[in-house]
């Protein structure tokens, strides 16, 4: 996956606002709209741009409870890890899931409407799974920053 300085500029622009038109992005990046569209298409097909999303307020959509959950598996076998990854991907309650190093095997960002709803989620998702050794919940009191913007290194000209 290679990109150049102009691609890096486009990536910076769309990470701040992906609703800009190709005309606007092109103007900010010093390109025509057509050239900008071609580059965006390539950045998406190469997997450099993984998705175009909107960040939604959990509170505004009735899911004010936000938690980080540290999950430890009973055993670290590839089949168990893969099975748990599938469970994470299929759960609407899990917003983000990370396979990590350290004391926990996974860190999950979970939302719920109420603490009772979260308790029901834990019963379904953790207690009914014999591969889960344990989990610890950290309740988020305030979302200070939300986003997916990644700092984009500008490649040196070769």
N, C-alpha and C positions, 0 to 999 in steps of 0.2 A: 504494500500500500504506500504509494508515493504521492506526494503533493508538493506544489511549489509555493512561492511567496504569495502569488495571487490567490491560490486555493486557500492558503492560511488566512488571508484577509477575508475571503468569503466565509470561511468557517467562523471567524470572529464575529462577523456581521450576523449570520443566521442564528448563532447561539444567543445573541442578545434579542433578536426579534425575527422569528421564522415566517412571519406574516408579510414581510416586505415583498414587493413584486420584483421580478427579475430586472426590470428597469431600474428600480431603486438600488438593488444590490449591486448591479452593474455600475451604476453611477458612483457609488461609494467605493467600489473596488477598481474603478478605472477600466471597465469593460463595456461592450455592447450588451444589450439584453440577451441576444442570441448566444453570444459567447458565455455569458453567465449561466444560462440554462444548460448549455452543454457541460460546463464544469460541474454544476450541481448534480446533473444526471450521473456523471462519472463518479463523483464523490459518494453518491448513494449506492451505485452499483458496485463500487469497490469496498463498500462497508465502512468507509470513513465516517459518513453520516449514517447512523444506525436507525434513527427515527425522527420524525417531526412531531413534537408533542406540545400540549399546553399544560402548564402547571396549575392544578385546580386546588382551591382551598378546601382542606378536609372539613373544616367547620361549616363552610357554606353549603356543603352537600350532605350534611347530617352525620359526619363521622369525626366528631371532635376529639375522640380518644386516639392518641397516637403513642405507639410503643416501639422501643427497640428490644428485640428478644434475642438473647444469646442461647443458642441451641447446641447441646452436646449429644453426639450419637453414641450408642452403646458400643459399637465397633466401627472401625474405619476400614470398610471394605468397599471396593469400587461399585459393586452392585447396590449396596445400601446407600452410598452417597448419590449415585445416579437416581435411585428411587426417590430419595428425599428431594433432590433437585426438581424432579418431575412434579412432586407434590407442591413445592413452592410455586412453580410456574402455573399450576392449575388453580391455585387459590386466589380468589378475588380479594380476600382480606390482606394478603401479603402484597404490599406495594413494591418493595425492593427486597431482594435476597442476595446474600453474599456468602460464598464459601471462603472461609478465612483460616489463617494460622493463629496459634495462641491457645488460650484456655478453652475457647468455644470452637465448634466446627463450622457453625453458620451464624450470621447476624441477619435478622429479619427486621424490616420496617413494616409494622402492621397498624391498620386503622380499624376503629370500631365505633359504633354509635354510642354504646354505653359500656360500663365495666362489666355488666352482666353479659352483654354480647361478646365481649372479649373472653370472658370465662367460658362461654359455650364454644368459642373458637378453640381455646386451649384444650378443652375436652375432646373435641373432634380431631384436631390437628396433631396434638402431642400425646395425650393420654391413650388414645386408641392406636398409637403407633409403637409397637414393641421395640423398634430400632432406636427410639429416643431414650437416652439415659437421663437427661434432665434439661431444663430450660430456666432462664432467669429473665424476668421482665423489668425493663427500665421504662417508666412512664415519662413521656415528654411533656414538660410543663409549658414550653413556648417554642414554637418553630422560629428560630432567629434568622435563618437563611434557607431558602429552598431554591434548588436549581439543578441543572445538569451540565452547566457550562464547564468545559475542560480548557485549561490554558493551552493554546496552540503554539508549539514551537515553530518559529519561522525558519525554514531550511536555508542554509547558506547556498549561495549560487555556486554551482559546480563548473 
